[in-house]
Amino acid sequence: KFSAFGRIGLNYAQARDSFTGTINVPNPNPSKRDTNYKAGLGLQYDFTDSLGMRLEAERYRITDAVGSKGDIDLVSLGLVYRPPTR
């Protein structure tokens, strides 16, 4: 009834910033598109053949609009429904 899984992949994202104030910057509205990695782990428990619960943790690597690297972490809990097979 318990299962574990992992995932790796790529994500393509756009980041935009906006700078205002009294200091002049070369580009007050920078924008950047980039492809970075994502990775995750999860556990699933099946209550029945059709219904289960899944807990996942994922990390997305991003590049912001001024070129700095960072991470976005996502943790989710959800239900999985699979229609019965005939």
N, C-alpha and C positions, 0 to 999 in steps of 0.2 A: 504493500500500500504506500510505502514511502519511496520516493525517487529523488535523485539529485541530478543537476544539469549545470552546464557551463556554456557560455557563449563568448565568442570574440568576433569582432567585425570592424567595419569602418562607418563613420558618420561624416556627412558633409553639412557644414553649418555656415551661417553668415553672422558676424558680430558687428554691431554699430555702436559708436560712442558719440557723445556730444559734450563739448567743453565750453563753458561760459565763464566770464569773470573779467578781471582787470589785466590779467597776464595774457599776452599774445602767444598763440601756439601756431605752428606752421599749417596744421590742418585741424580746424575745430570740430569737424564732423567726419572722423575716419571710419572706414568700413573695410572689412576683410572677410573673404570666403576662403575656407580651407577644409581639407579632408584629414581627419584624425582617427585614432583608434577608439574602440569601446570594448569593454570586457565586463562579464558578469557571472554570478553564481546564483544558484537557487535550489530550493527544496520544494517538493510537491507531496501532498498527502491526498490520496484518493478515497473519498468516503464511499463511493459506489463506482461502477464502471462508467457512469455518465457525469459524475460530479466530483470535483477535487478542489483543493485550496493550494495556492502557490505563493511562496515568499521569495522575492528576488532582490538582489543588490547589484547595481550596475554602476560602472564608472565610465564617464565620457571625458576624453581629453579634448580641450578646446584651445583655440588661439584667439585672443581678443583682438579688437580693432587696431591696437597699437603694437601688436606682435608678441605680447606676453603669453606664455603657456599657463594653463590652469586646468582644474578638474571639476566636473560636475558629478556629484554622487546622487543616485536615485535608489530609494528603497521602496518596494511596493508589496502589497498583500492583495491578492485577488482570487476570484473564483474561476474555475475552468469548467466549462460545460461541453460535453461531447455528446451529440445526438446518438441515441441507441442505434446499433446496426441491426439489420434484419437478416 
